[in-house]
Amino acid sequence: MTVDIRVIRAGQMYRYYLRETVVGDGRRPARTPLRAAQEQAGVPAGRWMGRGLAALGLAPGEEVTEAQLRNLFGERGRHPYADRIEADLLAAGVSPKKAFKAGALGRRVTVTGVDFVFRPQPTIYLLWALGDEETRLVIEAAHERAIERVLEWIEDEVAVIRYGKDGIYRVRPPGGLVAARFRHYEARSGRPLLHDHLLLSVKGQRLDGKWGSIHTTALHENTVAASALYNEIVAAEVCEALGLATEPRTVTPGRRPVMEIAGVPHELIRWTARRSDQIAACLTELEHEYVTAVDDDGEPRFLPVVSERARAKMNQIAARKTRPPKQKTLPLAQLRAWWKVSAILTSKVAADVITSLLEHARAAAAAIRARVAAVVDVALAAVDVAATVFVMNEGGRFHRRHLLAEARRHLALVLRGRRRDPGLDDQIVAAAISTHCLDITEPKTVRGLEAGYRLYTARWFLLDLPARRRPATPAPDPDRQPPADPGESAAPRPPSQDAGEWEIPRVPLQYERAVLAGAVVREKLRTTTATAVRGRAYDVVAHQQAATPEQLLAPPAAEAEHDDQEPEPGRREVIDMTALRALRKSRTDVEALDLTAERLRRLQEVATKMADDSRVRADRHTAQADADVVRPVRPDEQQAHRPQQPGPHHGPEVGH
């Protein structure tokens, strides 16, 4: 994720932000005014953002002062001009108690805000760091616009003010929110890292004019969706302004590919990844300590396996253990000159590539735009999104925010840096919910009736899907133990072996399992009339091959009795898989797709033939359509898709 979140509490945590974060993560000299410290650090002044500024007498883009920060975040949620309000009332003869109360924004709180950290993809901030001044300004403007769009989405769709007993009532802040944005230029390692801290106040005004507190849990729950939206917008803004394109790159085998600017060498990303190398080395040591840990009796404390959850926790520990002290900040112009020299000397990338990085990226983008036509098919996107979310969430249960985050990732993958129509992500989510999801909410409170907290699962059973051919299962190895999470009791150790002598196995990553299981789901959907949407059938497998890197695709299922037969004469593949195999060398799948005019005409012919075949099959199987679906939906379940009516819980009948 490229968006992180952390709560801000009045007291010591606020003083940390005032001492270091607002001055570019440097050490603010004692008794130095805020603006002077920012000038010494070479970082710009903080700026106010949000639609709620008007209610506080502030304007967007206005400079953030130390007194305003202290009142809003350090004094448990007071008005930014509380000092002036209190002084005016005291001069008018108002009692000190009433004057102090007039400067408060509702009830005093301990958690005064949240800190959102926005940073673009590595290839974007590499172009920002190594490019010319015009490129830098374009990327910074795109970065700011993306933050503004995400903040608007939080104001309109995420932020809620709780009030009433136990916070049973919730309302959107109609006037918007208030936030202060501070820009940083580098990471702790000294490498380039453009990122902004958005200090979002929890104070919001209700329709009756009273001030309440934003529910911070809702902000945490939607951080992944916010990160996906930011990634999509900042990449589209940069690509459209500079004539670039994005490509998917698999950084960690088995994990989701990341969208990066095409033409920027991966070695430059490795040059900035000094912290990543340190964390990886520390993580290896922690894994060894984990599998060799023993109790007082000499028995292993955990099973000798590293699950995904355990590895994520150890990764956090490794990041804290290898965190270097902060260095003295330098002006941006000096940093950019030093970064370019360091990249030329130590990144193992040719100097001419570094000095003309934007031209290389534009050449790669021209090749991609000439070969790949970015077309978003809402029906196919709904299949991909529902299948992935169904597998990657525990128990196959998920909320709308999970679908929304996955829909935004899908759009970024398909559009390759192009702008999309507003609301397209919501259309995909609506199609996924109405076609492939079942509402299993059991609302016991008002919260359960909210659209954002309705609980869904998929309409299909994985157990009912056709079995795929798999290699023969090897005999169980007595030296291997089943996977387990941290804290589980240790299994009996094989005789004559000491703790830690087994190979450290890892549980398959969730995204890898999601891709494989999603291929099975799509194969089943192809054989039913469920894929006939809007009057035509969709080749789901071909769509997935076009949208997903080849190494993440499951091999097509083959029937045993037809393995030795020759391919059907005259049959043409919808997607040229031979070209797609160039992905392993080029690290991308988009340049390998040769979608010429002849290929597009052939695709159109295949789509027309599929539509005709689907109509024939639909007419032939109309009588038994209910028997063909994976799971029949009872009449009472049809009400589950209406937000105003709670849906029944069907327990084991929905595959749990």
Solvent accessible surface area in square Angstrom, and as a share of the most:
residue,aa,sasa,rsa
1,M,116,0.52
2,T,19,0.11
3,V,0,0.00
4,D,58,0.30
5,I,38,0.19
6,R,120,0.44
7,V,27,0.15
8,I,1,0.01
9,R,110,0.40
10,A,24,0.19
11,G,23,0.22
12,Q,114,0.51
13,M,60,0.27
14,Y,17,0.06
15,R,123,0.45
16,Y,56,0.21
17,Y,6,0.02
18,L,27,0.13
19,R,70,0.25
20,E,16,0.07
21,T,3,0.02
22,V,3,0.02
23,V,3,0.02
24,G,6,0.06
25,D,37,0.19
26,G,5,0.05
27,R,166,0.61
28,R,33,0.12
29,P,64,0.40
30,A,78,0.60
31,R,232,0.85
32,T,21,0.12
33,P,90,0.56
34,L,11,0.05
35,R,91,0.33
36,A,35,0.27
37,A,4,0.03
38,Q,1,0.01
39,E,113,0.51
40,Q,120,0.53
41,A,11,0.08
42,G,23,0.22
43,V,13,0.08
44,P,53,0.33
45,A,5,0.04
46,G,0,0.00
47,R,88,0.32
48,W,0,0.00
49,M,17,0.08
50,G,16,0.15
51,R,114,0.41
52,G,6,0.05
53,L,2,0.01
54,A,87,0.67
55,A,59,0.46
56,L,5,0.03
57,G,58,0.56
58,L,11,0.05
59,A,50,0.39
60,P,106,0.66
61,G,43,0.42
62,E,61,0.27
63,E,61,0.27
64,V,2,0.01
65,T,61,0.35
66,E,57,0.26
67,A,42,0.32
68,Q,8,0.03
69,L,3,0.01
70,R,85,0.31
71,N,4,0.02
72,L,1,0.01
73,F,2,0.01
74,G,16,0.16
75,E,63,0.28
76,R,92,0.34
77,G,3,0.03
78,R,10,0.04
79,H,26,0.12
80,P,2,0.02
81,Y,44,0.17
82,A,0,0.00
83,D,69,0.36
84,R,141,0.51
85,I,50,0.25
86,E,41,0.19
87,A,58,0.45
88,D,87,0.45
89,L,52,0.26
90,L,79,0.39
91,A,94,0.73
92,A,81,0.62
93,G,67,0.64
94,V,49,0.28
95,S,50,0.32
96,P,96,0.60
97,K,168,0.71
98,K,138,0.58
99,A,0,0.00
100,F,84,0.35
101,K,152,0.65
102,A,52,0.40
103,G,0,0.00
104,A,26,0.21
105,L,6,0.03
106,G,38,0.36
107,R,213,0.78
108,R,112,0.41
109,V,28,0.16
110,T,74,0.43
111,V,41,0.24
112,T,1,0.00
113,G,0,0.00
114,V,0,0.00
115,D,4,0.02
116,F,2,0.01
117,V,24,0.14
118,F,1,0.00
119,R,63,0.23
120,P,2,0.01
121,Q,14,0.06
122,P,37,0.23
123,T,0,0.00
124,I,1,0.01
125,Y,19,0.07
126,L,0,0.00
127,L,0,0.00
128,W,0,0.00
129,A,1,0.01
130,L,3,0.01
131,G,14,0.14
132,D,84,0.43
133,E,88,0.39
134,E,126,0.56
135,T,2,0.01
136,R,33,0.12
137,L,95,0.47
138,V,34,0.19
139,I,0,0.00
140,E,17,0.08
141,A,38,0.29
142,A,0,0.00
143,H,0,0.00
144,E,51,0.23
145,R,99,0.36
146,A,0,0.00
147,I,0,0.00
148,E,81,0.36
149,R,106,0.39
150,V,0,0.00
151,L,5,0.02
152,E,78,0.35
153,W,30,0.11
154,I,4,0.02
155,E,4,0.02
156,D,73,0.38
157,E,99,0.44
158,V,8,0.05
159,A,0,0.00
160,V,13,0.08
161,I,0,0.00
162,R,102,0.37
163,Y,83,0.31
164,G,45,0.43
165,K,171,0.73
166,D,130,0.67
167,G,13,0.13
168,I,75,0.38
169,Y,115,0.44
170,R,49,0.18
171,V,39,0.23
172,R,98,0.36
173,P,3,0.02
174,P,70,0.44
175,G,39,0.38
176,G,4,0.04
177,L,0,0.00
178,V,3,0.02
179,A,0,0.00
180,A,0,0.00
181,R,31,0.11
182,F,4,0.02
183,R,16,0.06
184,H,3,0.01
185,Y,23,0.09
186,E,32,0.14
187,A,28,0.22
188,R,51,0.19
189,S,11,0.07
190,G,6,0.06
191,R,19,0.07
192,P,2,0.01
193,L,36,0.18
194,L,0,0.00
195,H,13,0.06
196,D,0,0.00
197,H,21,0.09
198,L,0,0.00
199,L,5,0.03
200,L,1,0.01
201,S,1,0.01
202,V,5,0.03
203,K,5,0.02
204,G,1,0.01
205,Q,54,0.24
206,R,43,0.16
207,L,144,0.72
208,D,89,0.46
209,G,34,0.33
210,K,127,0.54
211,W,47,0.17
212,G,12,0.11
213,S,39,0.25
214,I,7,0.04
215,H,21,0.09
216,T,32,0.19
217,T,59,0.34
218,A,6,0.04
219,L,5,0.02
220,H,80,0.36
221,E,45,0.20
222,N,24,0.12
223,T,7,0.04
224,V,58,0.33
225,A,2,0.01
226,A,2,0.02
227,S,3,0.02
228,A,7,0.06
229,L,9,0.05
230,Y,0,0.00
231,N,35,0.18
232,E,13,0.06
233,I,11,0.06
234,V,0,0.00
235,A,8,0.06
236,A,9,0.07
237,E,18,0.08
238,V,0,0.00
239,C,1,0.00
240,E,70,0.31
241,A,55,0.43
242,L,11,0.05
243,G,44,0.42
244,L,0,0.00
245,A,0,0.00
246,T,2,0.01
247,E,8,0.03
248,P,1,0.01
249,R,11,0.04
250,T,27,0.16
251,V,85,0.49
252,T,56,0.33
253,P,113,0.71
254,G,8,0.08
255,R,87,0.32
256,R,60,0.22
257,P,12,0.07
258,V,60,0.34
259,M,26,0.11
260,E,8,0.04
261,I,1,0.00
262,A,0,0.00
263,G,27,0.26
264,V,0,0.00
265,P,32,0.20
266,H,37,0.16
267,E,89,0.40
268,L,0,0.00
269,I,24,0.12
270,R,112,0.41
271,W,16,0.06
272,T,18,0.10
273,A,13,0.10
274,R,103,0.38
275,R,50,0.18
276,S,58,0.37
277,D,67,0.35
278,Q,76,0.34
279,I,29,0.14
280,A,55,0.43
281,A,61,0.47
282,C,14,0.09
283,L,9,0.04
284,T,90,0.52
285,E,108,0.49
286,L,19,0.10
287,E,6,0.03
288,H,105,0.47
289,E,101,0.45
290,Y,23,0.09
291,V,3,0.02
292,T,38,0.22
293,A,25,0.19
294,V,69,0.40
295,D,63,0.33
296,D,152,0.79
297,D,125,0.65
298,G,35,0.33
299,E,81,0.36
300,P,6,0.04
301,R,132,0.48
302,F,34,0.14
303,L,14,0.07
304,P,7,0.05
305,V,4,0.02
306,V,1,0.01
307,S,8,0.05
308,E,43,0.19
309,R,131,0.48
310,A,2,0.01
311,R,69,0.25
312,A,54,0.42
313,K,106,0.45
314,M,15,0.07
315,N,63,0.33
316,Q,110,0.49
317,I,67,0.34
318,A,0,0.00
319,A,28,0.21
320,R,161,0.59
321,K,128,0.54
322,T,31,0.18
323,R,119,0.43
324,P,36,0.23
325,P,113,0.71
326,K,54,0.23
327,Q,108,0.48
328,K,175,0.74
329,T,18,0.10
330,L,65,0.33
331,P,64,0.40
332,L,21,0.10
333,A,82,0.64
334,Q,97,0.43
335,L,8,0.04
336,R,33,0.12
337,A,63,0.48
338,W,125,0.44
339,W,0,0.00
340,K,63,0.27
341,V,84,0.48
342,S,14,0.09
343,A,0,0.00
344,I,61,0.31
345,L,136,0.68
346,T,81,0.47
347,S,8,0.05
348,K,192,0.81
349,V,15,0.09
350,A,58,0.45
351,A,47,0.36
352,D,93,0.48
353,V,26,0.15
354,I,0,0.00
355,T,84,0.49
356,S,34,0.22
357,L,4,0.02
358,L,21,0.11
359,E,99,0.44
360,H,77,0.34
361,A,0,0.00
362,R,102,0.37
363,A,67,0.52
364,A,17,0.13
365,A,2,0.02
366,A,63,0.49
367,A,33,0.25
368,I,0,0.00
369,R,77,0.28
370,A,84,0.65
371,R,96,0.35
372,V,12,0.07
373,A,56,0.44
374,A,26,0.20
375,V,107,0.61
376,V,35,0.20
377,D,21,0.11
378,V,33,0.19
379,A,12,0.09
380,L,16,0.08
381,A,0,0.00
382,A,2,0.02
383,V,10,0.05
384,D,11,0.06
385,V,1,0.01
386,A,0,0.00
387,A,0,0.00
388,T,19,0.11
389,V,6,0.04
390,F,24,0.10
391,V,32,0.18
392,M,48,0.21
393,N,32,0.16
394,E,149,0.67
395,G,51,0.49
396,G,7,0.06
397,R,80,0.29
398,F,1,0.00
399,H,36,0.16
400,R,69,0.25
401,R,43,0.16
402,H,59,0.26
403,L,0,0.00
404,L,5,0.03
405,A,4,0.03
406,E,16,0.07
407,A,0,0.00
408,R,6,0.02
409,R,71,0.26
410,H,14,0.06
411,L,0,0.00
412,A,20,0.16
413,L,26,0.13
414,V,18,0.10
415,L,13,0.06
416,R,5,0.02
417,G,7,0.06
418,R,55,0.20
419,R,130,0.47
420,R,45,0.17
421,D,101,0.52
422,P,120,0.76
423,G,31,0.30
424,L,22,0.11
425,D,6,0.03
426,D,62,0.32
427,Q,93,0.42
428,I,0,0.00
429,V,0,0.00
430,A,60,0.46
431,A,25,0.19
432,A,0,0.00
433,I,24,0.12
434,S,73,0.47
435,T,60,0.35
436,H,13,0.06
437,C,0,0.00
438,L,0,0.00
439,D,1,0.00
440,I,1,0.01
441,T,8,0.04
442,E,97,0.43
443,P,33,0.21
444,K,186,0.79
445,T,84,0.49
446,V,69,0.40
447,R,93,0.34
448,G,14,0.14
449,L,75,0.37
450,E,49,0.22
451,A,55,0.43
452,G,36,0.35
453,Y,33,0.13
454,R,3,0.01
455,L,40,0.20
456,Y,15,0.06
457,T,0,0.00
458,A,4,0.03
459,R,41,0.15
460,W,9,0.03
461,F,45,0.19
462,L,76,0.38
463,L,174,0.87
464,D,75,0.39
465,L,14,0.07
466,P,59,0.37
467,A,100,0.77
468,R,39,0.14
469,R,146,0.53
470,R,178,0.65
471,P,123,0.77
472,A,100,0.77
473,T,126,0.73
474,P,110,0.69
475,A,88,0.68
476,P,128,0.80
477,D,73,0.38
478,P,106,0.67
479,D,55,0.28
480,R,111,0.40
481,Q,30,0.13
482,P,86,0.54
483,P,84,0.53
484,A,8,0.06
485,D,43,0.22
486,P,45,0.28
487,G,63,0.60
488,E,86,0.39
489,S,99,0.64
490,A,37,0.29
491,A,29,0.22
492,P,121,0.76
493,R,73,0.27
494,P,18,0.11
495,P,118,0.74
496,S,120,0.77
497,Q,45,0.20
498,D,95,0.49
499,A,24,0.19
500,G,19,0.18
501,E,102,0.46
502,W,18,0.06
503,E,118,0.53
504,I,53,0.27
505,P,27,0.17
506,R,125,0.46
507,V,36,0.21
508,P,76,0.48
509,L,30,0.15
510,Q,56,0.25
511,Y,27,0.10
512,E,69,0.31
513,R,89,0.32
514,A,1,0.01
515,V,11,0.06
516,L,82,0.41
517,A,21,0.16
518,G,1,0.01
519,A,19,0.15
520,V,19,0.11
521,V,1,0.00
522,R,7,0.03
523,E,40,0.18
524,K,43,0.18
525,L,11,0.05
526,R,111,0.41
527,T,100,0.58
528,T,17,0.10
529,T,49,0.29
530,A,41,0.32
531,T,12,0.07
532,A,41,0.32
533,V,47,0.27
534,R,160,0.58
535,G,51,0.49
536,R,87,0.32
537,A,7,0.06
538,Y,13,0.05
539,D,26,0.13
540,V,1,0.00
541,V,45,0.26
542,A,12,0.09
543,H,27,0.12
544,Q,20,0.09
545,Q,35,0.16
546,A,34,0.26
547,A,7,0.06
548,T,5,0.03
549,P,1,0.01
550,E,21,0.09
551,Q,77,0.34
552,L,13,0.06
553,L,34,0.17
554,A,19,0.14
555,P,102,0.64
556,P,117,0.73
557,A,49,0.38
558,A,51,0.39
559,E,103,0.46
560,A,73,0.56
561,E,117,0.52
562,H,90,0.40
563,D,74,0.38
564,D,129,0.67
565,Q,113,0.50
566,E,151,0.68
567,P,113,0.71
568,E,109,0.49
569,P,126,0.79
570,G,76,0.73
571,R,183,0.67
572,R,134,0.49
573,E,110,0.50
574,V,32,0.18
575,I,13,0.07
576,D,47,0.25
577,M,32,0.14
578,T,101,0.59
579,A,25,0.19
580,L,0,0.00
581,R,131,0.48
582,A,47,0.36
583,L,5,0.02
584,R,160,0.58
585,K,188,0.80
586,S,51,0.33
587,R,101,0.37
588,T,1,0.01
589,D,0,0.00
590,V,0,0.00
591,E,59,0.27
592,A,12,0.10
593,L,8,0.04
594,D,73,0.38
595,L,32,0.16
596,T,66,0.38
597,A,85,0.66
598,E,78,0.35
599,R,40,0.14
600,L,82,0.41
601,R,111,0.40
602,R,47,0.17
603,L,41,0.21
604,Q,128,0.57
605,E,85,0.38
606,V,38,0.22
607,A,37,0.29
608,T,77,0.45
609,K,131,0.55
610,M,48,0.22
611,A,10,0.08
612,D,70,0.36
613,D,51,0.26
614,S,8,0.05
615,R,126,0.46
616,V,88,0.50
617,R,101,0.37
618,A,34,0.27
619,D,117,0.61
620,R,145,0.53
621,H,53,0.24
622,T,94,0.55
623,A,108,0.84
624,Q,83,0.37
625,A,32,0.25
626,D,116,0.60
627,A,85,0.66
628,D,50,0.26
629,V,61,0.35
630,V,29,0.17
631,R,23,0.08
632,P,89,0.56
633,V,45,0.26
634,R,97,0.35
635,P,116,0.73
636,D,74,0.38
637,E,0,0.00
638,Q,93,0.41
639,Q,60,0.27
640,A,0,0.00
641,H,51,0.23
642,R,116,0.42
643,P,74,0.47
644,Q,128,0.57
645,Q,70,0.31
646,P,71,0.45
647,G,5,0.04
648,P,50,0.32
649,H,68,0.30
650,H,17,0.07
651,G,14,0.13
652,P,114,0.72
653,E,84,0.38
654,V,6,0.03
655,G,48,0.46
656,H,75,0.34
